[in-house]
């Protein structure tokens, strides 16, 4: 997406660009207190935190970043969109900027990236909070077909351009309905802007094409830090049972239901998620 973010982009007043190899990162930073790093899911951007970010920033130092190739972060290479590479590049960004996250909050695909960062040696004192964490690979035929399809689509230059050019509000609403979430008109409009941007779509396809969780899944029992996995009962994208099973394998894992919310639970009810995060920090 074009730089800088438009004035009406959520939290645009605290946006800045950071050069940290190999990417040009879009970073939003505000507040004082314990440092919270926010990692969005595939296909989203910092706008996903538009309701939660201001609540957390009242008492915390909050940092949100766009993942490589998505939102307003310009990817410097097409080969570093997977879990391990993204975790390494984020850790380098944190070291460069002098950030020491006390807590990492990851939504969907952001949660395994957070876990990988800890597995690689980062030690957030307050651990990780995952929201509808995408912690399971596709099984059976889908496990072979989906990555192959994503790789094929990502390799065709016109795929992202065609998808972006043909995106309509109706298509975006159907995609969002498929998550089990119901968000406001502004939220729908922001996702439509993302889905209409060729670079963002291309970055999302690259992320899916390079996505693999086998190594991280094997190492879950080795991640000995507090991990709270929150799930929405109506999530149609990632079954809540995925987080329940992962929590059981994590030495300090805990699973908590958010009730009748979908995959974008933090956008639907940011106040409840903020309250739970605050309780986790105080505990």
C-alpha positions in Angstrom: 0.0 0.0 0.0 1.1 3.5 -0.6 3.2 5.4 2.0 2.4 7.2 4.1 -0.9 5.8 5.4 -3.9 8.1 4.7 -5.0 10.4 7.5 -8.2 8.3 8.0 -6.2 5.1 8.5 -6.6 3.9 12.1 -3.9 5.2 14.4 -2.2 7.0 11.5 -1.1 9.8 13.8 1.3 7.3 15.5 2.5 5.6 12.3 6.1 5.7 11.1 8.3 3.7 8.7 11.3 1.8 10.0 14.1 0.4 7.8 15.2 -3.0 9.2 16.5 -5.5 6.7 15.2 -6.8 4.6 11.9 -4.9 5.0 10.5 -1.4 5.3 8.2 -1.8 8.3 5.1 0.1 9.1 5.1 0.6 12.8 2.6 2.2 15.2 3.7 3.0 18.7 2.0 4.8 21.6 1.7 4.8 25.4 3.8 4.1 28.5 4.1 1.1 30.7 4.7 -2.6 30.0 5.5 -3.1 26.4 2.9 -5.0 24.3 3.7 -6.1 20.7 0.6 -6.7 18.5 0.9 -9.1 15.5 -2.1 -9.2 13.1 -3.3 -12.3 11.1 -2.9 -13.1 7.4 -4.8 -10.7 5.2 -5.0 -8.0 7.9 -2.9 -5.2 9.0 -2.6 -2.7 11.9 -6.2 -1.7 11.2 -7.2 -5.0 12.9 -6.2 -3.5 16.2 -8.1 -0.2 15.7 -10.5 -0.8 18.7 -8.0 -2.6 21.0 -4.9 -0.5 20.5 -6.3 2.7 22.1 -7.6 0.8 25.1 -4.3 -0.9 25.7 -2.3 2.3 25.1 -4.0 4.0 28.1 -1.8 2.0 30.5 0.8 0.3 28.3 3.5 0.9 25.7 1.8 -0.6 22.6 3.6 -1.4 19.4 1.7 -2.7 16.3 3.4 -3.7 13.0 2.3 -4.7 9.6 3.8 -8.0 8.7 6.0 -8.3 5.5 4.2 -7.4 2.3 0.9 -6.7 4.1 -0.6 -3.3 4.9 2.0 -0.6 4.6 5.1 -2.8 5.2 7.1 -3.1 2.0 8.7 -6.6 1.8 12.3 -6.5 0.8 12.3 -10.1 -0.5 9.8 -12.7 -1.6 11.4 -15.5 0.4 10.8 -14.4 4.0 7.1 -14.6 4.6 6.9 -17.9 6.5 6.7 -18.4 10.3 10.4 -18.9 11.0 11.7 -16.1 8.7 9.0 -13.6 9.9 9.8 -14.3 13.5 13.5 -13.8 12.9 12.9 -10.5 11.0 10.6 -9.2 13.8 13.1 -10.1 16.5 15.8 -8.1 14.5 13.4 -5.2 14.3 12.8 -5.3 18.0 16.5 -5.4 18.8 17.2 -2.5 16.4 14.5 -0.3 17.9 15.4 -1.2 21.5 12.0 -2.9 22.2 11.8 -5.6 24.9 8.2 -6.8 24.6 6.7 -7.8 28.0 3.8 -9.4 26.2 3.2 -10.4 22.6 -0.4 -10.6 21.4 -1.0 -12.4 18.2 -4.2 -12.8 16.2 -4.6 -16.0 14.1 -1.4 -16.3 12.1 0.2 -13.7 14.4 0.1 -16.2 17.3 2.4 -18.9 15.9 4.8 -16.1 14.9 4.8 -15.0 18.5 5.4 -18.5 19.7 8.3 -18.9 17.2 9.9 -15.7 18.5 9.9 -17.2 22.0 11.1 -20.5 20.7 14.0 -18.7 19.1 15.0 -17.1 22.3 12.9 -14.0 23.0 11.6 -14.0 26.6 8.6 -11.7 27.1 8.1 -11.6 30.9 4.4 -11.8 30.6 4.3 -14.4 27.8 1.9 -14.6 24.9 -1.8 -14.0 24.4 -3.2 -15.7 21.2 -6.6 -14.8 19.8 -8.1 -17.6 17.7 -4.5 -18.8 17.1 -3.9 -20.6 13.7 -1.9 -23.4 15.3 -2.9 -26.3 13.1 -1.9 -27.2 9.5 -4.3 -28.3 6.9 -4.8 -32.1 7.1 -5.2 -34.8 4.5 -5.7 -33.7 0.9 -6.1 -30.1 1.9 -2.7 -30.2 3.5 -1.2 -30.9 0.1 -3.6 -28.9 -2.1 -3.8 -25.6 -0.2 0.0 -24.8 0.0 0.4 -25.9 -3.6 -2.5 -23.7 -4.7 -1.1 -20.7 -2.8 2.3 -21.2 -4.2 0.9 -21.4 -7.7 -1.2 -18.3 -7.2 1.8 -16.4 -5.7 4.0 -17.3 -8.6 1.6 -15.8 -11.2 2.1 -12.0 -11.2 -1.4 -11.2 -12.4 -3.2 -13.2 -9.7 -2.9 -10.5 -7.0 -3.6 -7.7 -9.5 -6.8 -9.5 -10.8 -8.0 -10.3 -7.3 -7.5 -6.7 -6.1 -9.1 -5.2 -9.3 -12.2 -7.3 -8.9 -12.7 -6.9 -5.2 -16.1 -5.6 -4.2 -17.8 -4.8 -1.0 -20.0 -7.8 -1.5 -17.0 -10.1 -1.8 -15.4 -8.7 1.3 -18.6 -9.1 3.3 -18.8 -12.8 2.2 -15.2 -13.3 3.2 -15.8 -11.7 6.6 -19.0 -13.6 7.1 -16.9 -16.8 6.6 -15.0 -15.9 9.8 -18.1 -16.0 11.9 -17.6 -12.4 12.9 -19.8 -9.4 12.5 -17.9 -6.1 12.4 -19.0 -2.5 11.8 -19.2 -0.7 8.4 -15.9 1.0 8.9 -14.2 -2.3 9.6 -15.6 -3.7 6.4 -14.5 -0.7 4.4 -10.9 -1.0 5.7 -10.7 -4.7 4.7 -12.0 -3.7 1.3 -9.2 -1.2 0.9 -6.7 -3.9 1.9 -8.2 -6.5 -0.5 -8.2 -3.9 -3.3 -4.5 -3.3 -3.0 -2.3 -5.5 -5.3 0.8 -5.4 -3.0 -1.2 -6.4 0.1 -2.9 -9.3 -1.7 0.5 -10.4 -3.1 2.0 -10.3 0.4 -0.8 -12.3 1.8 -0.5 -14.9 -1.0 3.3 -15.2 -0.3 2.6 -15.7 3.4 0.2 -18.5 2.7 2.5 -20.1 0.1 5.4 -20.3 2.6 3.3 -21.2 5.7 4.3 -24.3 7.6 3.8 -25.2 11.2 5.4 -28.7 11.5 8.6 -27.6 13.4 6.7 -25.2 15.7 4.0 -27.8 16.5 6.7 -30.3 17.4 8.4 -27.8 19.7 5.3 -26.6 21.6 6.2 -28.6 24.7 9.5 -26.7 24.8 7.9 -23.2 25.0 7.9 -22.7 28.7 6.4 -19.3 29.0 2.8 -18.3 30.0 0.6 -18.6 27.0 -3.1 -17.7 27.1 -5.1 -18.8 24.1 -8.5 -17.0 23.6 -11.1 -18.4 21.2 -14.5 -17.3 19.9 -17.1 -20.0 20.0 -18.4 -18.9 16.6 -15.0 -18.9 14.8 -15.5 -20.5 11.4 -11.8 -20.1 10.4 -10.0 -21.9 13.2 -11.8 -24.4 15.4 -11.6 -23.5 19.1 -10.5 -27.1 19.7 -7.2 -26.2 18.0 -6.3 -23.8 20.8 -7.5 -26.1 23.5 -5.3 -28.9 22.1 -2.3 -26.5 21.8 -2.8 -25.2 25.4 -2.7 -28.8 26.7 0.7 -29.3 25.1 2.3 -26.0 26.3 3.9 -26.2 29.8 2.2 -23.0 30.9 -0.7 -23.0 28.4 -4.2 -22.0 29.2 -7.3 -21.8 27.0 -10.2 -19.4 27.6 -13.4 -19.0 25.6 -14.6 -15.5 24.7 -18.1 -16.7 24.2 -20.2 -16.1 21.0 -17.6 -14.3 19.0 -16.0 -15.1 15.6 -12.5 -15.2 14.3 -12.2 -11.4 14.5 -13.2 -11.4 18.2 -10.8 -8.5 19.1 -12.6 -6.4 16.5 -16.0 -7.3 17.7 -15.5 -6.9 21.4 -12.2 -5.1 22.1 -13.3 -4.1 25.6 -13.6 -7.7 26.7 -10.3 -8.7 25.2 -8.6 -5.6 26.7 -10.0 -6.5 30.1 -8.7 -10.1 29.8 -5.3 -8.9 28.7 -5.1 -6.5 31.6 -6.1 -9.3 34.0 -3.4 -11.5 32.5 -0.8 -8.8 33.0 -1.8 -8.1 36.6 -1.8 -11.8 37.5 
